[in-house]
Amino acid sequence: MSAEEIAKKIILRHFQSEKIDSVKVLGERLVIKLKAPEDNTKADAIKAELSAINAAQKINIVFVEDKKDKPTEPEHWIIKGVKHIIAVASGKGGVGKSTTAVNLALALANQNLKVALFDADIYGPSIPLMLGYENIPPSSVDGEIFEPFAECGIKSMSIGSLISEDTPLIWRGPKACGAIQQLLTQTDWGDIDVMVIDMPPGTGDIQITLSQKIKFSGAVIVSTPQDVALIDAVKGINLFKTIGVPVLGIIENMSYYICEKCGHRADIFGHAGAKKTAEKYRVDFLGEIPLHYDIRSNADAGTPIVQSAPESPYTKAYEQIAAKITEKLK
């Protein structure tokens, strides 16, 4: 019996079947929607019974009004002028997701595409630093619609441009998602072929909401070769598959290191882990990005490697991955 079936059986002890709107497993979280007035007593009872079966599972119970009784709202957020949106995601932090997102966006722009980059990594926004507009606030002509930054040939926007770099955002999921929605939908993007969204790491409430509310053409998963990162990468794959977002493939970041003095290759974090994971879960392996000082230093300096060293082998690696993604979007 699946987790959803077990949950429905328990719910029926407290609510009639027609009150069950949906029961879904999203990553490590069980999300239950009930078409009934809020009843915390019954909700707590359901949670207790489910926790007794699987203590590790996180449970969300949401009470919703009957759809006939409430005005309909757009299924997805409306982002004007953008043709394709791809998520760059990771199951955990520290795998170089944001650096990959920036260089991938620039590599897509090198294919004569109009590209935008949106920083949705709300608790650790780093796009302003990597594109060189750190500590510069965004502008607005009418006081309502933001003008995106235009650096390195792409348009971009980040919550990091609205706060100081040492200010922690102590926001719960709904408030964080509201801020992301406002910044994403109230920016004048113009005509954009591909928007790259740097997602927050993990598979929690914010990631679930963004995956449901943004009409993604696909998602790219970033991981290092080591097992501890790949375990979380698989969670990211399953999250997008569960919600119905196509997984375009996996990128293996920090794949290997080549010594500049002797030319020896060192697989510091293991070898081909992401490729094997892609094969196991039937998604495409998009390519390898090596571990190199220039990639890191240029990102920190606001001069991403694809823009500052267009003929380098690292730029070529990003461009090959971008070409595969472009072909998939067609």
C-alpha positions, 0 to 999 in steps of 0.5 A, a space after each residue: 500500500 502506497 503512502 497516499 493510500 495509507 494517508 487516505 485510509 486514515 483521513 477517512 476516519 475523520 472526514 468524508 471522502 468528498 472532503 479529500 481534495 488531494 493527497 500527494 508525496 512531494 519529496 520527503 513531505 506528505 501534502 494533504 488538501 481537505 475541502 473543509 473548514 479548518 479543524 486543528 483537532 482533527 488535523 492533529 489527530 491525522 498527523 499523530 496517526 501518520 507519524 506513528 507509521 512514519 516518524 521521519 515524514 513531514 506532514 502538511 494539512 491544508 484546508 481549502 474552500 470548495 473551488 466552486 465557492 472561491 474565485 479562480 486564480 491563475 494556476 501559474 504566475 504570469 511572467 510577461 515576455 518570457 518564452 522558456 523558463 528553466 530551473 537550476 536546482 540542487 538537493 543541497 547547498 555547496 555544489 556550485 549551483 549559483 556559479 553554474 546558473 550564471 555561466 549557463 545563462 551566459 553560455 545560452 546568451 552566446 547562442 544569440 538568445 535573449 537571456 534573463 537570470 533570476 535569483 530565487 535563492 532567497 536565503 543566499 542570493 549571490 547573483 549580484 556578486 557574480 554579475 558585478 552589481 552588488 550593493 546597487 539597488 534596482 531602479 523603477 521608472 514608475 515606482 511599481 515595476 522594476 527595471 532588470 539589471 543588464 550585465 554581461 549581455 543578460 538581464 537579471 534580478 535578485 532579492 540580494 539587490 534589495 537588502 544589505 549583504 549582511 542582513 539575514 532574511 528571517 522569513 517563513 515560506 509564504 512570505 519568502 514566496 510572496 517576495 519572489 513572486 512580486 520581484 519576478 512578476 513585477 520586473 520589466 523583462 522585455 522579450 526573453 527567449 530563456 530565463 534561468 532561475 537559480 533555485 534555493 537548494 533543497 526540496 522544502 516548501 519554497 521549492 515546492 511552491 515555485 515548482 507549482 507556480 512557475 511554468 517551467 519548461 524544464 529543470 537542470 540538477 547540479 551535483 558533485 560526484 560524491 555520494 552525499 551530494 547525489 543522494 540529495 540530487 535524487 530528491 530534487 529529480 523526484 520532486 520535479 517529476 512528482 510535480 510534472 516539471 521535465 528534468 532536462 538532465 544532470 550536470 556534474 560540477 567540480 567533476 575533476 581537477 587537472 594539476 596545472 604543473 604536472 597535468 595529473 587528473 585528480 577525481 577529488 570528489 569521486 568519478 562519474 557519480 552524476 552520470 551513473 545517477 542519471 542513467 539509473 533514474 533515466 534522465 540525461 547526463 548533460 556534462 562535466 564541469 571541472 574544479 578550477 581556481 579560475 571558475 571560482 575566482 572570476 565568479 567572486 570578482 563579478 566576471 564569470 568565466 564564460 564572459 571573461 575567458 570565452 576561449 577557455 576549456 571551461 567556457 566550452 564545457 558550459 557552452 556544450 551543456 547550453 547547446 544540449 539544453 537549447 536543443 531540448 527546449 526546441 
